[in-house]
Structures are given as structure tokens and as C-alpha cells.
Amino acid sequence: MSRREQVPSIEGLYSVKVDNLSYNTTVYELRRLFERYGEIGDVHIPKDRRTNQSRGFGFVRFYDRKDAEYAADRNNGRRVNGRELRVNIAKYERPIDERSRDRRRFSSAVLVAAALG
């Protein structure tokens, strides 16, 4: 069994990405900072797998899009724990493992074509 935390479903939630967090900022502090802007479904601060330390950014997920937009607007540039936050609506891409798999497939296809060609 994996020791990694199970990530909650974020489907139907609107995510705000908070960059430039102090490495000491907690999930509790981040939630308290943003809860005045609307109902929050989840707060997540990713950690480095080797050190278990914060990676310096986090996500606050709101149930309402307008709340997420308002929270991002009100907190972008705000100083927290000595750091100026960069706050934006999160943009999602395919998970990294899918991109890596596709890159390996493409590389293999190129090698096969070169060998045949």
C-alpha cells in the first residue's frame, strides 16, 4: 500500500493556485486566508516526496467559480509570512505520467522508423 495521501476528487470544484508560499505555511493557514471568499471544498499544499517539505505552492478549491475568481483577485500580490503571493485560477493539463508515456511512444516510433528507413 502506498504511503501517499489519497487526493480527493476535484471534479466540480474551481481551483485557485497560490504560488510563492512560505515553506512553513500550513493547510490550516491557507484555508483561513481564503475561507472568507466562499465555501472551500479542499486545500492542498504539495510536498516534496524525498524531504516531506512544502514545495512552496498550494491549491484552494472552491465550490463556486465566482468565489474562486474573487479570491484570486483579492489575494494576488498579498504579503503572507513575508512573501508576496501570486494567485491565479489554476489551469489543468494532462497528468505528467500520461505526457511521459506519449513521449516514449513517439520516441519508440521514431527509432523504429529510422531503423526501417
Phi and psi restraints in degrees (range 20) as a CNS / XPLOR table:
assign (resid 1 and name C) (resid 2 and name N)
       (resid 2 and name CA) (resid 2 and name C) 1.0 -74.1 20.0 2
assign (resid 2 and name N) (resid 2 and name CA)
       (resid 2 and name C) (resid 3 and name N) 1.0 145.1 20.0 2
assign (resid 2 and name C) (resid 3 and name N)
       (resid 3 and name CA) (resid 3 and name C) 1.0 -86.1 20.0 2
assign (resid 3 and name N) (resid 3 and name CA)
       (resid 3 and name C) (resid 4 and name N) 1.0 -8.6 20.0 2
assign (resid 3 and name C) (resid 4 and name N)
       (resid 4 and name CA) (resid 4 and name C) 1.0 -67.7 20.0 2
assign (resid 4 and name N) (resid 4 and name CA)
       (resid 4 and name C) (resid 5 and name N) 1.0 145.9 20.0 2
assign (resid 4 and name C) (resid 5 and name N)
       (resid 5 and name CA) (resid 5 and name C) 1.0 -68.1 20.0 2
assign (resid 5 and name N) (resid 5 and name CA)
       (resid 5 and name C) (resid 6 and name N) 1.0 144.9 20.0 2
assign (resid 5 and name C) (resid 6 and name N)
       (resid 6 and name CA) (resid 6 and name C) 1.0 -77.2 20.0 2
assign (resid 6 and name N) (resid 6 and name CA)
       (resid 6 and name C) (resid 7 and name N) 1.0 127.0 20.0 2
assign (resid 6 and name C) (resid 7 and name N)
       (resid 7 and name CA) (resid 7 and name C) 1.0 -81.6 20.0 2
assign (resid 7 and name N) (resid 7 and name CA)
       (resid 7 and name C) (resid 8 and name N) 1.0 128.0 20.0 2
assign (resid 7 and name C) (resid 8 and name N)
       (resid 8 and name CA) (resid 8 and name C) 1.0 -68.0 20.0 2
assign (resid 8 and name N) (resid 8 and name CA)
       (resid 8 and name C) (resid 9 and name N) 1.0 156.0 20.0 2
assign (resid 8 and name C) (resid 9 and name N)
       (resid 9 and name CA) (resid 9 and name C) 1.0 -65.2 20.0 2
assign (resid 9 and name N) (resid 9 and name CA)
       (resid 9 and name C) (resid 10 and name N) 1.0 133.6 20.0 2
assign (resid 9 and name C) (resid 10 and name N)
       (resid 10 and name CA) (resid 10 and name C) 1.0 -108.1 20.0 2
assign (resid 10 and name N) (resid 10 and name CA)
       (resid 10 and name C) (resid 11 and name N) 1.0 7.6 20.0 2
assign (resid 10 and name C) (resid 11 and name N)
       (resid 11 and name CA) (resid 11 and name C) 1.0 -60.6 20.0 2
assign (resid 11 and name N) (resid 11 and name CA)
       (resid 11 and name C) (resid 12 and name N) 1.0 130.9 20.0 2
assign (resid 11 and name C) (resid 12 and name N)
       (resid 12 and name CA) (resid 12 and name C) 1.0 85.8 20.0 2
assign (resid 12 and name N) (resid 12 and name CA)
       (resid 12 and name C) (resid 13 and name N) 1.0 -1.6 20.0 2
assign (resid 12 and name C) (resid 13 and name N)
       (resid 13 and name CA) (resid 13 and name C) 1.0 -105.0 20.0 2
assign (resid 13 and name N) (resid 13 and name CA)
       (resid 13 and name C) (resid 14 and name N) 1.0 156.3 20.0 2
assign (resid 13 and name C) (resid 14 and name N)
       (resid 14 and name CA) (resid 14 and name C) 1.0 -112.0 20.0 2
assign (resid 14 and name N) (resid 14 and name CA)
       (resid 14 and name C) (resid 15 and name N) 1.0 117.5 20.0 2
assign (resid 14 and name C) (resid 15 and name N)
       (resid 15 and name CA) (resid 15 and name C) 1.0 -96.7 20.0 2
assign (resid 15 and name N) (resid 15 and name CA)
       (resid 15 and name C) (resid 16 and name N) 1.0 136.7 20.0 2
assign (resid 15 and name C) (resid 16 and name N)
       (resid 16 and name CA) (resid 16 and name C) 1.0 -110.9 20.0 2
assign (resid 16 and name N) (resid 16 and name CA)
       (resid 16 and name C) (resid 17 and name N) 1.0 126.0 20.0 2
assign (resid 16 and name C) (resid 17 and name N)
       (resid 17 and name CA) (resid 17 and name C) 1.0 -94.4 20.0 2
assign (resid 17 and name N) (resid 17 and name CA)
       (resid 17 and name C) (resid 18 and name N) 1.0 130.9 20.0 2
assign (resid 17 and name C) (resid 18 and name N)
       (resid 18 and name CA) (resid 18 and name C) 1.0 -115.4 20.0 2
assign (resid 18 and name N) (resid 18 and name CA)
       (resid 18 and name C) (resid 19 and name N) 1.0 108.3 20.0 2
assign (resid 18 and name C) (resid 19 and name N)
       (resid 19 and name CA) (resid 19 and name C) 1.0 -98.1 20.0 2
assign (resid 19 and name N) (resid 19 and name CA)
       (resid 19 and name C) (resid 20 and name N) 1.0 160.2 20.0 2
assign (resid 19 and name C) (resid 20 and name N)
       (resid 20 and name CA) (resid 20 and name C) 1.0 70.0 20.0 2
assign (resid 20 and name N) (resid 20 and name CA)
       (resid 20 and name C) (resid 21 and name N) 1.0 32.6 20.0 2
assign (resid 20 and name C) (resid 21 and name N)
       (resid 21 and name CA) (resid 21 and name C) 1.0 -70.5 20.0 2
assign (resid 21 and name N) (resid 21 and name CA)
       (resid 21 and name C) (resid 22 and name N) 1.0 146.6 20.0 2
assign (resid 21 and name C) (resid 22 and name N)
       (resid 22 and name CA) (resid 22 and name C) 1.0 -61.7 20.0 2
assign (resid 22 and name N) (resid 22 and name CA)
       (resid 22 and name C) (resid 23 and name N) 1.0 144.0 20.0 2
assign (resid 22 and name C) (resid 23 and name N)
       (resid 23 and name CA) (resid 23 and name C) 1.0 -66.8 20.0 2
assign (resid 23 and name N) (resid 23 and name CA)
       (resid 23 and name C) (resid 24 and name N) 1.0 -11.2 20.0 2
assign (resid 23 and name C) (resid 24 and name N)
       (resid 24 and name CA) (resid 24 and name C) 1.0 -96.0 20.0 2
assign (resid 24 and name N) (resid 24 and name CA)
       (resid 24 and name C) (resid 25 and name N) 1.0 -5.8 20.0 2
assign (resid 24 and name C) (resid 25 and name N)
       (resid 25 and name CA) (resid 25 and name C) 1.0 -65.7 20.0 2
assign (resid 25 and name N) (resid 25 and name CA)
       (resid 25 and name C) (resid 26 and name N) 1.0 134.0 20.0 2
assign (resid 25 and name C) (resid 26 and name N)
       (resid 26 and name CA) (resid 26 and name C) 1.0 -101.2 20.0 2
assign (resid 26 and name N) (resid 26 and name CA)
       (resid 26 and name C) (resid 27 and name N) 1.0 163.9 20.0 2
assign (resid 26 and name C) (resid 27 and name N)
       (resid 27 and name CA) (resid 27 and name C) 1.0 -58.4 20.0 2
assign (resid 27 and name N) (resid 27 and name CA)
       (resid 27 and name C) (resid 28 and name N) 1.0 -41.2 20.0 2
assign (resid 27 and name C) (resid 28 and name N)
       (resid 28 and name CA) (resid 28 and name C) 1.0 -59.4 20.0 2
assign (resid 28 and name N) (resid 28 and name CA)
       (resid 28 and name C) (resid 29 and name N) 1.0 -47.1 20.0 2
assign (resid 28 and name C) (resid 29 and name N)
       (resid 29 and name CA) (resid 29 and name C) 1.0 -63.2 20.0 2
assign (resid 29 and name N) (resid 29 and name CA)
       (resid 29 and name C) (resid 30 and name N) 1.0 -41.5 20.0 2
assign (resid 29 and name C) (resid 30 and name N)
       (resid 30 and name CA) (resid 30 and name C) 1.0 -65.2 20.0 2
assign (resid 30 and name N) (resid 30 and name CA)
       (resid 30 and name C) (resid 31 and name N) 1.0 -42.0 20.0 2
assign (resid 30 and name C) (resid 31 and name N)
       (resid 31 and name CA) (resid 31 and name C) 1.0 -60.9 20.0 2
assign (resid 31 and name N) (resid 31 and name CA)
       (resid 31 and name C) (resid 32 and name N) 1.0 -46.6 20.0 2
assign (resid 31 and name C) (resid 32 and name N)
       (resid 32 and name CA) (resid 32 and name C) 1.0 -61.2 20.0 2
assign (resid 32 and name N) (resid 32 and name CA)
       (resid 32 and name C) (resid 33 and name N) 1.0 -36.5 20.0 2
assign (resid 32 and name C) (resid 33 and name N)
       (resid 33 and name CA) (resid 33 and name C) 1.0 -65.4 20.0 2
assign (resid 33 and name N) (resid 33 and name CA)
       (resid 33 and name C) (resid 34 and name N) 1.0 -36.5 20.0 2
assign (resid 33 and name C) (resid 34 and name N)
       (resid 34 and name CA) (resid 34 and name C) 1.0 -102.3 20.0 2
assign (resid 34 and name N) (resid 34 and name CA)
       (resid 34 and name C) (resid 35 and name N) 1.0 -15.2 20.0 2
assign (resid 34 and name C) (resid 35 and name N)
       (resid 35 and name CA) (resid 35 and name C) 1.0 -64.9 20.0 2
assign (resid 35 and name N) (resid 35 and name CA)
       (resid 35 and name C) (resid 36 and name N) 1.0 -20.4 20.0 2
assign (resid 35 and name C) (resid 36 and name N)
       (resid 36 and name CA) (resid 36 and name C) 1.0 -71.0 20.0 2
assign (resid 36 and name N) (resid 36 and name CA)
       (resid 36 and name C) (resid 37 and name N) 1.0 -12.0 20.0 2
assign (resid 36 and name C) (resid 37 and name N)
       (resid 37 and name CA) (resid 37 and name C) 1.0 -95.5 20.0 2
assign (resid 37 and name N) (resid 37 and name CA)
       (resid 37 and name C) (resid 38 and name N) 1.0 -8.5 20.0 2
assign (resid 37 and name C) (resid 38 and name N)
       (resid 38 and name CA) (resid 38 and name C) 1.0 154.4 20.0 2
assign (resid 38 and name N) (resid 38 and name CA)
       (resid 38 and name C) (resid 39 and name N) 1.0 177.4 20.0 2
assign (resid 38 and name C) (resid 39 and name N)
       (resid 39 and name CA) (resid 39 and name C) 1.0 -73.6 20.0 2
assign (resid 39 and name N) (resid 39 and name CA)
       (resid 39 and name C) (resid 40 and name N) 1.0 127.6 20.0 2
assign (resid 39 and name C) (resid 40 and name N)
       (resid 40 and name CA) (resid 40 and name C) 1.0 -101.1 20.0 2
assign (resid 40 and name N) (resid 40 and name CA)
       (resid 40 and name C) (resid 41 and name N) 1.0 133.7 20.0 2
assign (resid 40 and name C) (resid 41 and name N)
       (resid 41 and name CA) (resid 41 and name C) 1.0 -92.9 20.0 2
assign (resid 41 and name N) (resid 41 and name CA)
       (resid 41 and name C) (resid 42 and name N) 1.0 -28.3 20.0 2
assign (resid 41 and name C) (resid 42 and name N)
       (resid 42 and name CA) (resid 42 and name C) 1.0 -165.4 20.0 2
assign (resid 42 and name N) (resid 42 and name CA)
       (resid 42 and name C) (resid 43 and name N) 1.0 148.8 20.0 2
assign (resid 42 and name C) (resid 43 and name N)
       (resid 43 and name CA) (resid 43 and name C) 1.0 -131.4 20.0 2
assign (resid 43 and name N) (resid 43 and name CA)
       (resid 43 and name C) (resid 44 and name N) 1.0 132.8 20.0 2
assign (resid 43 and name C) (resid 44 and name N)
       (resid 44 and name CA) (resid 44 and name C) 1.0 -139.4 20.0 2
assign (resid 44 and name N) (resid 44 and name CA)
       (resid 44 and name C) (resid 45 and name N) 1.0 130.3 20.0 2
assign (resid 44 and name C) (resid 45 and name N)
       (resid 45 and name CA) (resid 45 and name C) 1.0 -118.8 20.0 2
assign (resid 45 and name N) (resid 45 and name CA)
       (resid 45 and name C) (resid 46 and name N) 1.0 106.7 20.0 2
assign (resid 45 and name C) (resid 46 and name N)
       (resid 46 and name CA) (resid 46 and name C) 1.0 -61.9 20.0 2
assign (resid 46 and name N) (resid 46 and name CA)
       (resid 46 and name C) (resid 47 and name N) 1.0 146.9 20.0 2
assign (resid 46 and name C) (resid 47 and name N)
       (resid 47 and name CA) (resid 47 and name C) 1.0 -119.8 20.0 2
assign (resid 47 and name N) (resid 47 and name CA)
       (resid 47 and name C) (resid 48 and name N) 1.0 149.6 20.0 2
assign (resid 47 and name C) (resid 48 and name N)
       (resid 48 and name CA) (resid 48 and name C) 1.0 -65.3 20.0 2
assign (resid 48 and name N) (resid 48 and name CA)
       (resid 48 and name C) (resid 49 and name N) 1.0 131.7 20.0 2
assign (resid 48 and name C) (resid 49 and name N)
       (resid 49 and name CA) (resid 49 and name C) 1.0 -65.6 20.0 2
assign (resid 49 and name N) (resid 49 and name CA)
       (resid 49 and name C) (resid 50 and name N) 1.0 -34.8 20.0 2
assign (resid 49 and name C) (resid 50 and name N)
       (resid 50 and name CA) (resid 50 and name C) 1.0 -78.6 20.0 2
assign (resid 50 and name N) (resid 50 and name CA)
       (resid 50 and name C) (resid 51 and name N) 1.0 -43.0 20.0 2
assign (resid 50 and name C) (resid 51 and name N)
       (resid 51 and name CA) (resid 51 and name C) 1.0 -99.1 20.0 2
assign (resid 51 and name N) (resid 51 and name CA)
       (resid 51 and name C) (resid 52 and name N) 1.0 -16.3 20.0 2
assign (resid 51 and name C) (resid 52 and name N)
       (resid 52 and name CA) (resid 52 and name C) 1.0 63.2 20.0 2
assign (resid 52 and name N) (resid 52 and name CA)
       (resid 52 and name C) (resid 53 and name N) 1.0 20.2 20.0 2
assign (resid 52 and name C) (resid 53 and name N)
       (resid 53 and name CA) (resid 53 and name C) 1.0 -94.5 20.0 2
assign (resid 53 and name N) (resid 53 and name CA)
       (resid 53 and name C) (resid 54 and name N) 1.0 154.0 20.0 2
assign (resid 53 and name C) (resid 54 and name N)
       (resid 54 and name CA) (resid 54 and name C) 1.0 -56.0 20.0 2
assign (resid 54 and name N) (resid 54 and name CA)
       (resid 54 and name C) (resid 55 and name N) 1.0 146.8 20.0 2
assign (resid 54 and name C) (resid 55 and name N)
       (resid 55 and name CA) (resid 55 and name C) 1.0 -92.6 20.0 2
assign (resid 55 and name N) (resid 55 and name CA)
       (resid 55 and name C) (resid 56 and name N) 1.0 3.4 20.0 2
assign (resid 55 and name C) (resid 56 and name N)
       (resid 56 and name CA) (resid 56 and name C) 1.0 88.1 20.0 2
assign (resid 56 and name N) (resid 56 and name CA)
       (resid 56 and name C) (resid 57 and name N) 1.0 12.7 20.0 2
assign (resid 56 and name C) (resid 57 and name N)
       (resid 57 and name CA) (resid 57 and name C) 1.0 -147.6 20.0 2
assign (resid 57 and name N) (resid 57 and name CA)
       (resid 57 and name C) (resid 58 and name N) 1.0 165.3 20.0 2
assign (resid 57 and name C) (resid 58 and name N)
       (resid 58 and name CA) (resid 58 and name C) 1.0 -155.1 20.0 2
assign (resid 58 and name N) (resid 58 and name CA)
       (resid 58 and name C) (resid 59 and name N) 1.0 175.2 20.0 2
assign (resid 58 and name C) (resid 59 and name N)
       (resid 59 and name CA) (resid 59 and name C) 1.0 -129.5 20.0 2
assign (resid 59 and name N) (resid 59 and name CA)
       (resid 59 and name C) (resid 60 and name N) 1.0 136.2 20.0 2
assign (resid 59 and name C) (resid 60 and name N)
       (resid 60 and name CA) (resid 60 and name C) 1.0 -118.9 20.0 2
assign (resid 60 and name N) (resid 60 and name CA)
       (resid 60 and name C) (resid 61 and name N) 1.0 123.8 20.0 2
assign (resid 60 and name C) (resid 61 and name N)
       (resid 61 and name CA) (resid 61 and name C) 1.0 -111.9 20.0 2
assign (resid 61 and name N) (resid 61 and name CA)
       (resid 61 and name C) (resid 62 and name N) 1.0 122.1 20.0 2
assign (resid 61 and name C) (resid 62 and name N)
       (resid 62 and name CA) (resid 62 and name C) 1.0 -104.1 20.0 2
assign (resid 62 and name N) (resid 62 and name CA)
       (resid 62 and name C) (resid 63 and name N) 1.0 153.8 20.0 2
assign (resid 62 and name C) (resid 63 and name N)
       (resid 63 and name CA) (resid 63 and name C) 1.0 -77.6 20.0 2
assign (resid 63 and name N) (resid 63 and name CA)
       (resid 63 and name C) (resid 64 and name N) 1.0 -26.1 20.0 2
assign (resid 63 and name C) (resid 64 and name N)
       (resid 64 and name CA) (resid 64 and name C) 1.0 -116.3 20.0 2
assign (resid 64 and name N) (resid 64 and name CA)
       (resid 64 and name C) (resid 65 and name N) 1.0 130.4 20.0 2
assign (resid 64 and name C) (resid 65 and name N)
       (resid 65 and name CA) (resid 65 and name C) 1.0 -59.2 20.0 2
assign (resid 65 and name N) (resid 65 and name CA)
       (resid 65 and name C) (resid 66 and name N) 1.0 -43.3 20.0 2
assign (resid 65 and name C) (resid 66 and name N)
       (resid 66 and name CA) (resid 66 and name C) 1.0 -64.0 20.0 2
assign (resid 66 and name N) (resid 66 and name CA)
       (resid 66 and name C) (resid 67 and name N) 1.0 -36.3 20.0 2
assign (resid 66 and name C) (resid 67 and name N)
       (resid 67 and name CA) (resid 67 and name C) 1.0 -63.5 20.0 2
assign (resid 67 and name N) (resid 67 and name CA)
       (resid 67 and name C) (resid 68 and name N) 1.0 -42.8 20.0 2
assign (resid 67 and name C) (resid 68 and name N)
       (resid 68 and name CA) (resid 68 and name C) 1.0 -62.6 20.0 2
assign (resid 68 and name N) (resid 68 and name CA)
       (resid 68 and name C) (resid 69 and name N) 1.0 -45.0 20.0 2
assign (resid 68 and name C) (resid 69 and name N)
       (resid 69 and name CA) (resid 69 and name C) 1.0 -63.6 20.0 2
assign (resid 69 and name N) (resid 69 and name CA)
       (resid 69 and name C) (resid 70 and name N) 1.0 -42.2 20.0 2
assign (resid 69 and name C) (resid 70 and name N)
       (resid 70 and name CA) (resid 70 and name C) 1.0 -64.8 20.0 2
assign (resid 70 and name N) (resid 70 and name CA)
       (resid 70 and name C) (resid 71 and name N) 1.0 -43.9 20.0 2
assign (resid 70 and name C) (resid 71 and name N)
       (resid 71 and name CA) (resid 71 and name C) 1.0 -62.3 20.0 2
assign (resid 71 and name N) (resid 71 and name CA)
       (resid 71 and name C) (resid 72 and name N) 1.0 -41.6 20.0 2
assign (resid 71 and name C) (resid 72 and name N)
       (resid 72 and name CA) (resid 72 and name C) 1.0 -63.8 20.0 2
assign (resid 72 and name N) (resid 72 and name CA)
       (resid 72 and name C) (resid 73 and name N) 1.0 -45.2 20.0 2
assign (resid 72 and name C) (resid 73 and name N)
       (resid 73 and name CA) (resid 73 and name C) 1.0 -62.4 20.0 2
assign (resid 73 and name N) (resid 73 and name CA)
       (resid 73 and name C) (resid 74 and name N) 1.0 -43.9 20.0 2
assign (resid 73 and name C) (resid 74 and name N)
       (resid 74 and name CA) (resid 74 and name C) 1.0 -73.3 20.0 2
assign (resid 74 and name N) (resid 74 and name CA)
       (resid 74 and name C) (resid 75 and name N) 1.0 -23.1 20.0 2
assign (resid 74 and name C) (resid 75 and name N)
       (resid 75 and name CA) (resid 75 and name C) 1.0 -107.9 20.0 2
assign (resid 75 and name N) (resid 75 and name CA)
       (resid 75 and name C) (resid 76 and name N) 1.0 -11.5 20.0 2
assign (resid 75 and name C) (resid 76 and name N)
       (resid 76 and name CA) (resid 76 and name C) 1.0 -64.3 20.0 2
assign (resid 76 and name N) (resid 76 and name CA)
       (resid 76 and name C) (resid 77 and name N) 1.0 123.4 20.0 2
assign (resid 76 and name C) (resid 77 and name N)
       (resid 77 and name CA) (resid 77 and name C) 1.0 90.6 20.0 2
assign (resid 77 and name N) (resid 77 and name CA)
       (resid 77 and name C) (resid 78 and name N) 1.0 -7.1 20.0 2
assign (resid 77 and name C) (resid 78 and name N)
       (resid 78 and name CA) (resid 78 and name C) 1.0 -69.7 20.0 2
assign (resid 78 and name N) (resid 78 and name CA)
       (resid 78 and name C) (resid 79 and name N) 1.0 140.9 20.0 2
assign (resid 78 and name C) (resid 79 and name N)
       (resid 79 and name CA) (resid 79 and name C) 1.0 -91.1 20.0 2
assign (resid 79 and name N) (resid 79 and name CA)
       (resid 79 and name C) (resid 80 and name N) 1.0 125.5 20.0 2
assign (resid 79 and name C) (resid 80 and name N)
       (resid 80 and name CA) (resid 80 and name C) 1.0 -137.0 20.0 2
assign (resid 80 and name N) (resid 80 and name CA)
       (resid 80 and name C) (resid 81 and name N) 1.0 127.6 20.0 2
assign (resid 80 and name C) (resid 81 and name N)
       (resid 81 and name CA) (resid 81 and name C) 1.0 52.0 20.0 2
assign (resid 81 and name N) (resid 81 and name CA)
       (resid 81 and name C) (resid 82 and name N) 1.0 39.2 20.0 2
assign (resid 81 and name C) (resid 82 and name N)
       (resid 82 and name CA) (resid 82 and name C) 1.0 79.6 20.0 2
assign (resid 82 and name N) (resid 82 and name CA)
       (resid 82 and name C) (resid 83 and name N) 1.0 7.4 20.0 2
assign (resid 82 and name C) (resid 83 and name N)
       (resid 83 and name CA) (resid 83 and name C) 1.0 -122.5 20.0 2
assign (resid 83 and name N) (resid 83 and name CA)
       (resid 83 and name C) (resid 84 and name N) 1.0 142.9 20.0 2
assign (resid 83 and name C) (resid 84 and name N)
       (resid 84 and name CA) (resid 84 and name C) 1.0 -87.8 20.0 2
assign (resid 84 and name N) (resid 84 and name CA)
       (resid 84 and name C) (resid 85 and name N) 1.0 114.1 20.0 2
assign (resid 84 and name C) (resid 85 and name N)
       (resid 85 and name CA) (resid 85 and name C) 1.0 -73.0 20.0 2
assign (resid 85 and name N) (resid 85 and name CA)
       (resid 85 and name C) (resid 86 and name N) 1.0 144.3 20.0 2
assign (resid 85 and name C) (resid 86 and name N)
       (resid 86 and name CA) (resid 86 and name C) 1.0 -112.5 20.0 2
assign (resid 86 and name N) (resid 86 and name CA)
       (resid 86 and name C) (resid 87 and name N) 1.0 114.7 20.0 2
assign (resid 86 and name C) (resid 87 and name N)
       (resid 87 and name CA) (resid 87 and name C) 1.0 -124.2 20.0 2
assign (resid 87 and name N) (resid 87 and name CA)
       (resid 87 and name C) (resid 88 and name N) 1.0 126.3 20.0 2
assign (resid 87 and name C) (resid 88 and name N)
       (resid 88 and name CA) (resid 88 and name C) 1.0 -144.3 20.0 2
assign (resid 88 and name N) (resid 88 and name CA)
       (resid 88 and name C) (resid 89 and name N) 1.0 159.9 20.0 2
assign (resid 88 and name C) (resid 89 and name N)
       (resid 89 and name CA) (resid 89 and name C) 1.0 -66.3 20.0 2
assign (resid 89 and name N) (resid 89 and name CA)
       (resid 89 and name C) (resid 90 and name N) 1.0 129.7 20.0 2
assign (resid 89 and name C) (resid 90 and name N)
       (resid 90 and name CA) (resid 90 and name C) 1.0 -69.8 20.0 2
assign (resid 90 and name N) (resid 90 and name CA)
       (resid 90 and name C) (resid 91 and name N) 1.0 144.2 20.0 2
assign (resid 90 and name C) (resid 91 and name N)
       (resid 91 and name CA) (resid 91 and name C) 1.0 -117.0 20.0 2
assign (resid 91 and name N) (resid 91 and name CA)
       (resid 91 and name C) (resid 92 and name N) 1.0 127.7 20.0 2
assign (resid 91 and name C) (resid 92 and name N)
       (resid 92 and name CA) (resid 92 and name C) 1.0 -102.0 20.0 2
assign (resid 92 and name N) (resid 92 and name CA)
       (resid 92 and name C) (resid 93 and name N) 1.0 144.9 20.0 2
assign (resid 92 and name C) (resid 93 and name N)
       (resid 93 and name CA) (resid 93 and name C) 1.0 -122.3 20.0 2
assign (resid 93 and name N) (resid 93 and name CA)
       (resid 93 and name C) (resid 94 and name N) 1.0 178.5 20.0 2
assign (resid 93 and name C) (resid 94 and name N)
       (resid 94 and name CA) (resid 94 and name C) 1.0 -62.1 20.0 2
assign (resid 94 and name N) (resid 94 and name CA)
       (resid 94 and name C) (resid 95 and name N) 1.0 149.5 20.0 2
assign (resid 94 and name C) (resid 95 and name N)
       (resid 95 and name CA) (resid 95 and name C) 1.0 -57.0 20.0 2
assign (resid 95 and name N) (resid 95 and name CA)
       (resid 95 and name C) (resid 96 and name N) 1.0 148.5 20.0 2
assign (resid 95 and name C) (resid 96 and name N)
       (resid 96 and name CA) (resid 96 and name C) 1.0 -56.2 20.0 2
assign (resid 96 and name N) (resid 96 and name CA)
       (resid 96 and name C) (resid 97 and name N) 1.0 -40.5 20.0 2
assign (resid 96 and name C) (resid 97 and name N)
       (resid 97 and name CA) (resid 97 and name C) 1.0 -62.1 20.0 2
assign (resid 97 and name N) (resid 97 and name CA)
       (resid 97 and name C) (resid 98 and name N) 1.0 -33.2 20.0 2
assign (resid 97 and name C) (resid 98 and name N)
       (resid 98 and name CA) (resid 98 and name C) 1.0 -69.1 20.0 2
assign (resid 98 and name N) (resid 98 and name CA)
       (resid 98 and name C) (resid 99 and name N) 1.0 -42.0 20.0 2
assign (resid 98 and name C) (resid 99 and name N)
       (resid 99 and name CA) (resid 99 and name C) 1.0 -63.5 20.0 2
assign (resid 99 and name N) (resid 99 and name CA)
       (resid 99 and name C) (resid 100 and name N) 1.0 -41.3 20.0 2
assign (resid 99 and name C) (resid 100 and name N)
       (resid 100 and name CA) (resid 100 and name C) 1.0 -63.5 20.0 2
assign (resid 100 and name N) (resid 100 and name CA)
       (resid 100 and name C) (resid 101 and name N) 1.0 -43.2 20.0 2
assign (resid 100 and name C) (resid 101 and name N)
       (resid 101 and name CA) (resid 101 and name C) 1.0 -61.4 20.0 2
assign (resid 101 and name N) (resid 101 and name CA)
       (resid 101 and name C) (resid 102 and name N) 1.0 -44.0 20.0 2
assign (resid 101 and name C) (resid 102 and name N)
       (resid 102 and name CA) (resid 102 and name C) 1.0 -64.6 20.0 2
assign (resid 102 and name N) (resid 102 and name CA)
       (resid 102 and name C) (resid 103 and name N) 1.0 -38.3 20.0 2
assign (resid 102 and name C) (resid 103 and name N)
       (resid 103 and name CA) (resid 103 and name C) 1.0 -63.5 20.0 2
assign (resid 103 and name N) (resid 103 and name CA)
       (resid 103 and name C) (resid 104 and name N) 1.0 -41.9 20.0 2
assign (resid 103 and name C) (resid 104 and name N)
       (resid 104 and name CA) (resid 104 and name C) 1.0 -64.1 20.0 2
assign (resid 104 and name N) (resid 104 and name CA)
       (resid 104 and name C) (resid 105 and name N) 1.0 -41.5 20.0 2
assign (resid 104 and name C) (resid 105 and name N)
       (resid 105 and name CA) (resid 105 and name C) 1.0 -61.1 20.0 2
assign (resid 105 and name N) (resid 105 and name CA)
       (resid 105 and name C) (resid 106 and name N) 1.0 -44.4 20.0 2
assign (resid 105 and name C) (resid 106 and name N)
       (resid 106 and name CA) (resid 106 and name C) 1.0 -63.5 20.0 2
assign (resid 106 and name N) (resid 106 and name CA)
       (resid 106 and name C) (resid 107 and name N) 1.0 -45.4 20.0 2
assign (resid 106 and name C) (resid 107 and name N)
       (resid 107 and name CA) (resid 107 and name C) 1.0 -61.1 20.0 2
assign (resid 107 and name N) (resid 107 and name CA)
       (resid 107 and name C) (resid 108 and name N) 1.0 -42.3 20.0 2
assign (resid 107 and name C) (resid 108 and name N)
       (resid 108 and name CA) (resid 108 and name C) 1.0 -64.0 20.0 2
assign (resid 108 and name N) (resid 108 and name CA)
       (resid 108 and name C) (resid 109 and name N) 1.0 -41.3 20.0 2
assign (resid 108 and name C) (resid 109 and name N)
       (resid 109 and name CA) (resid 109 and name C) 1.0 -64.2 20.0 2
assign (resid 109 and name N) (resid 109 and name CA)
       (resid 109 and name C) (resid 110 and name N) 1.0 -39.5 20.0 2
assign (resid 109 and name C) (resid 110 and name N)
       (resid 110 and name CA) (resid 110 and name C) 1.0 -65.4 20.0 2
assign (resid 110 and name N) (resid 110 and name CA)
       (resid 110 and name C) (resid 111 and name N) 1.0 -42.8 20.0 2
assign (resid 110 and name C) (resid 111 and name N)
       (resid 111 and name CA) (resid 111 and name C) 1.0 -63.8 20.0 2
assign (resid 111 and name N) (resid 111 and name CA)
       (resid 111 and name C) (resid 112 and name N) 1.0 -42.4 20.0 2
assign (resid 111 and name C) (resid 112 and name N)
       (resid 112 and name CA) (resid 112 and name C) 1.0 -64.3 20.0 2
assign (resid 112 and name N) (resid 112 and name CA)
       (resid 112 and name C) (resid 113 and name N) 1.0 -45.2 20.0 2
assign (resid 112 and name C) (resid 113 and name N)
       (resid 113 and name CA) (resid 113 and name C) 1.0 -61.6 20.0 2
assign (resid 113 and name N) (resid 113 and name CA)
       (resid 113 and name C) (resid 114 and name N) 1.0 -40.3 20.0 2
assign (resid 113 and name C) (resid 114 and name N)
       (resid 114 and name CA) (resid 114 and name C) 1.0 -66.4 20.0 2
assign (resid 114 and name N) (resid 114 and name CA)
       (resid 114 and name C) (resid 115 and name N) 1.0 -38.9 20.0 2
assign (resid 114 and name C) (resid 115 and name N)
       (resid 115 and name CA) (resid 115 and name C) 1.0 -68.5 20.0 2
assign (resid 115 and name N) (resid 115 and name CA)
       (resid 115 and name C) (resid 116 and name N) 1.0 -33.5 20.0 2
assign (resid 115 and name C) (resid 116 and name N)
       (resid 116 and name CA) (resid 116 and name C) 1.0 -82.4 20.0 2
assign (resid 116 and name N) (resid 116 and name CA)
       (resid 116 and name C) (resid 117 and name N) 1.0 -23.2 20.0 2
